[in-house]
Amino acid sequence: MSLLVKMFQQREALVQIYKETGRSKLAEKTYTEMSIIREFFSSQLDEMEIEHVLYEALVQTKAARLRDMGKVMVWLKERYAGQMNFSEVCNNLCEKLNKSF
């Protein structure tokens, strides 16, 4: 599953680069590849589910500070691998832990 996630993330970055450089045909082709890869993922969690999972992770790991982020991410990856974009989750988690100060 982690290989599929990496393949998807690579193509996601490529689409961004292709759009910025005006290479729309390559962006479309790469986006199509992303759609195919997405079909192999187990069901992705929506934003509401991710918020709920983040809250559960913070409670279960007793995370209160930014330095606790590592143990929260480990907890999440053990339980939800392939079901969410962890780079986005990491940013969201960082915001939540910064607000707790």
C-alpha positions in Angstrom: 0.0 0.0 0.0 2.8 2.4 0.8 4.2 2.0 -2.8 0.8 3.0 -4.2 0.7 6.1 -1.9 4.2 7.1 -3.1 3.3 6.6 -6.7 0.2 8.7 -6.2 2.1 11.5 -4.4 4.8 11.6 -7.1 2.1 12.0 -9.8 0.4 14.7 -7.7 3.6 16.7 -7.5 4.1 16.2 -11.3 0.6 17.5 -12.1 1.4 20.6 -10.1 4.7 21.1 -12.0 3.1 20.4 -15.4 0.4 23.0 -14.7 2.8 25.6 -13.6 5.0 25.1 -16.7 2.0 25.1 -19.1 2.3 21.4 -20.1 -1.5 20.7 -19.9 -1.4 17.4 -21.9 1.2 15.9 -19.6 -0.8 17.1 -16.6 -4.0 15.4 -18.0 -2.1 12.2 -18.7 -0.6 12.2 -15.2 -4.0 13.0 -13.6 -5.5 10.0 -15.4 -2.7 7.8 -14.0 -3.6 9.2 -10.5 -7.2 8.1 -11.1 -6.2 4.6 -11.9 -3.9 4.4 -8.9 -6.7 5.8 -6.6 -8.9 2.8 -7.6 -6.4 0.5 -5.8 -6.5 2.4 -2.5 -8.7 1.1 0.2 -11.4 3.6 0.8 -10.1 7.1 1.6 -11.4 8.9 4.6 -13.2 12.1 4.0 -12.4 15.4 5.9 -15.0 14.8 8.7 -13.7 11.3 9.3 -10.1 12.5 9.3 -11.0 15.2 11.9 -12.6 12.5 14.1 -9.5 10.2 13.7 -7.2 13.1 14.6 -9.1 13.8 17.7 -9.1 10.1 18.7 -5.3 10.0 18.0 -4.6 13.0 20.2 -6.7 11.5 23.0 -5.2 8.0 22.7 -1.6 9.2 22.5 -2.1 12.0 25.1 -0.4 14.4 22.8 -0.3 18.0 24.0 2.7 19.6 22.4 4.3 19.8 19.0 7.0 17.4 20.2 4.3 14.7 20.5 3.6 14.8 16.8 5.8 11.8 16.1 4.0 9.4 18.3 0.6 10.6 16.9 1.8 10.0 13.3 3.0 6.5 14.2 -0.4 5.8 15.8 -2.2 7.0 12.7 0.0 5.2 10.2 -0.4 1.9 12.1 -4.2 2.1 11.9 -4.9 4.2 8.8 -2.2 3.4 6.3 -3.4 4.2 2.7 -6.6 5.8 3.9 -5.5 9.4 4.1 -2.9 11.8 2.8 -0.4 11.9 5.6 1.3 15.1 4.4 -2.0 16.9 4.7 -2.7 15.2 8.0 0.7 16.2 9.3 0.0 19.9 8.5 -3.4 19.7 10.2 -2.0 18.0 13.2 0.8 20.6 13.5 -1.9 23.3 13.5 -3.9 21.5 16.2 -0.8 21.0 18.4 0.3 24.6 18.0 -3.1 25.8 19.2 -2.9 23.8 22.4 -0.2 26.1 23.8 
